[in-house]
Amino acid sequence: SFDKTVAKDNSLAVGFFQRGFVHLQLEMYEEALSDYHMAFSHLRKNPFIDYKQLGLRHILYAWEVLYSTAAAQSRLQQWQEARVTLDKAVVWRPEGRTGILDLALERVQDRLVLEPMQVPLGEFFRPRKKEVEQLDSKDFLGKPKVISSIIPDDEYIGFEPLRPQKQGFYEPSADALQ
């Protein structure tokens, strides 16, 4: 499902973030690392993206993405890269709230695997009711109607401007036949 989601919207950072978590659970560490890199790049140097407007009650923070990137790197035994990534996460973390990152730095120094961050369980995209109601198709032109000629021997098919008809057999003009 996440593959389909990011295929439809390849700028959806939270889609890459969640798919990265799933890849970690499936022990597909290289794919998880790639997804976390994609999620961070799609944040476009913003400290966070608030997805509440789209119907997901979650804010994706850049430091969380970097922390999860370090978690993937720790599972790949890339300890130096994980440390650099966590140092970068400290820069993105709001001031005075770096406790979790300090603990993560200690775990990486001791070469212990980190557990990744994830979107809280039970959180799904639920578009607002008003937006879903607008998805119903609307018929602005009305139902199509078939109009046929009332002249019995008329075999002409096409469009031409109205013109006066002759008595008897209806003959299209030479211009209309071309």
C-alpha positions as CSV (number, residue, x, y, z in Angstrom):
1,S,0.0,0.0,0.0
2,F,2.8,2.4,0.8
3,D,4.4,1.5,-2.6
4,K,1.1,2.6,-4.3
5,T,0.9,5.7,-2.2
6,V,4.4,7.0,-3.0
7,A,3.9,6.1,-6.6
8,K,0.9,8.4,-6.7
9,D,2.5,11.2,-4.8
10,N,6.3,10.9,-4.8
11,S,6.7,14.0,-2.7
12,L,4.8,12.5,0.3
13,A,7.5,12.5,3.0
14,V,5.3,10.7,5.5
15,G,4.7,7.9,3.0
16,F,8.4,7.3,2.6
17,F,8.8,7.6,6.4
18,Q,6.1,5.0,7.1
19,R,7.4,2.7,4.3
20,G,10.9,2.9,5.8
21,F,9.5,1.7,9.2
22,V,7.8,-1.2,7.5
23,H,11.1,-2.1,5.7
24,L,12.9,-2.1,9.0
25,Q,10.3,-4.5,10.4
26,L,10.9,-6.7,7.4
27,E,14.6,-6.5,7.9
28,M,15.1,-4.8,4.5
29,Y,17.6,-2.3,5.9
30,E,19.0,-0.9,2.7
31,E,15.4,-0.1,1.4
32,A,14.6,1.4,4.8
33,L,17.6,3.6,4.7
34,S,16.7,4.8,1.2
35,D,13.2,5.6,2.2
36,Y,14.3,7.6,5.2
37,H,16.7,9.6,2.9
38,M,13.8,10.2,0.5
39,A,11.5,11.3,3.4
40,F,14.2,13.8,4.7
41,S,14.8,15.2,1.2
42,H,11.0,15.7,0.7
43,L,10.9,17.8,3.8
44,R,12.7,20.4,1.7
45,K,14.7,21.8,4.6
46,N,11.5,22.4,6.7
47,P,11.8,21.4,10.3
48,F,8.4,19.7,10.1
49,I,5.3,19.0,7.9
50,D,1.9,19.2,9.5
51,Y,-0.3,16.6,7.8
52,K,-3.5,17.6,9.6
53,Q,-4.7,19.5,6.6
54,L,-4.7,16.3,4.6
55,G,-6.5,14.3,7.3
56,L,-3.6,12.6,9.1
57,R,-3.4,13.8,12.7
58,H,0.4,13.8,12.7
59,I,3.3,16.2,12.4
60,L,6.4,14.7,10.8
61,Y,9.5,16.3,12.2
62,A,12.9,16.4,10.5
63,W,14.7,15.2,13.6
64,E,12.4,12.1,13.8
65,V,13.3,11.2,10.2
66,L,17.0,11.6,11.0
67,Y,16.7,9.6,14.1
68,S,15.0,6.8,12.2
69,T,17.8,7.1,9.5
70,A,20.3,6.5,12.3
71,A,18.3,3.5,13.5
72,A,18.5,2.0,10.0
73,Q,22.3,2.7,9.8
74,S,22.8,1.1,13.2
75,R,21.1,-2.1,11.9
76,L,23.5,-2.0,9.0
77,Q,26.4,-1.7,11.4
78,Q,27.3,1.8,10.0
79,W,28.1,3.3,13.4
80,Q,30.1,6.3,12.2
81,E,27.3,7.3,9.8
82,A,24.7,6.8,12.5
83,R,26.6,9.1,14.8
84,V,26.9,11.8,12.1
85,T,23.2,11.5,11.4
86,L,22.3,11.9,15.1
87,D,24.5,14.9,15.4
88,K,22.5,16.4,12.5
89,A,19.3,15.5,14.2
90,V,20.4,17.4,17.3
91,V,20.6,20.5,15.1
92,W,17.0,20.0,13.9
93,R,15.6,19.2,17.3
94,P,13.9,22.1,19.2
95,E,16.1,23.7,21.8
96,G,16.2,22.1,25.3
97,R,14.5,18.9,24.2
98,T,17.4,16.7,23.1
99,G,17.2,14.0,25.8
100,I,16.1,11.2,23.5
101,L,18.9,12.1,21.0
102,D,21.5,12.2,23.8
103,L,20.5,8.7,24.8
104,A,20.6,7.6,21.2
105,L,24.1,9.0,20.8
106,E,25.2,6.9,23.9
107,R,23.6,3.8,22.4
108,V,25.4,4.3,19.1
109,Q,28.7,4.8,20.9
110,D,28.1,1.5,22.7
111,R,27.2,-0.1,19.3
112,L,23.6,-0.8,20.4
113,V,20.8,-0.9,17.8
114,L,18.3,2.0,17.9
115,E,14.5,1.5,17.6
116,P,13.0,3.8,14.9
117,M,10.3,6.4,15.3
118,Q,7.0,5.8,13.8
119,V,3.6,7.4,13.1
120,P,1.4,6.6,16.2
121,L,-0.5,3.3,15.8
122,G,-4.1,3.8,14.7
123,E,-3.4,7.0,12.8
124,F,-4.7,6.9,9.3
125,F,-5.4,9.4,6.6
126,R,-9.0,10.4,6.9
127,P,-10.0,13.2,4.6
128,R,-12.6,15.7,5.9
129,K,-16.1,14.8,5.1
130,K,-16.6,18.0,3.1
131,E,-13.7,17.0,0.8
132,V,-15.0,13.5,0.3
133,E,-18.4,14.7,-0.7
134,Q,-16.9,16.8,-3.4
135,L,-15.4,13.7,-5.0
136,D,-18.9,12.6,-6.3
137,S,-19.1,13.2,-10.1
138,K,-21.3,16.0,-11.2
139,D,-23.1,16.0,-14.5
140,F,-22.8,19.6,-15.8
141,L,-23.9,18.8,-19.4
142,G,-26.9,16.6,-18.8
143,K,-27.7,13.3,-20.3
144,P,-26.7,12.7,-23.9
145,K,-29.6,12.5,-26.4
146,V,-29.7,10.8,-29.8
147,I,-31.4,12.9,-32.4
148,S,-32.3,11.2,-35.7
149,S,-33.7,12.6,-38.9
150,I,-37.4,12.5,-39.6
151,I,-36.8,12.1,-43.3
152,P,-37.2,8.4,-44.0
153,D,-34.5,8.1,-46.8
154,D,-31.9,10.2,-45.1
155,E,-28.6,8.3,-44.9
156,Y,-26.4,11.4,-44.3
157,I,-24.3,11.3,-41.1
158,G,-22.5,14.5,-40.0
159,F,-23.0,18.1,-39.0
160,E,-23.7,21.1,-41.2
161,P,-25.4,24.4,-40.7
162,L,-29.2,24.6,-41.0
163,R,-30.4,25.3,-44.5
164,P,-33.8,25.3,-46.1
165,Q,-34.9,21.8,-47.2
166,K,-36.2,20.9,-50.6
167,Q,-39.4,19.1,-51.2
168,G,-39.1,15.3,-51.3
169,F,-35.7,13.8,-50.9
170,Y,-33.2,15.4,-48.6
171,E,-29.8,15.8,-50.2
172,P,-26.8,17.1,-48.2
173,S,-24.8,19.9,-49.8
174,A,-21.6,19.2,-51.8
175,D,-19.5,20.9,-49.1
176,A,-21.0,18.7,-46.4
177,L,-20.2,15.5,-48.3
178,Q,-16.5,16.5,-48.4
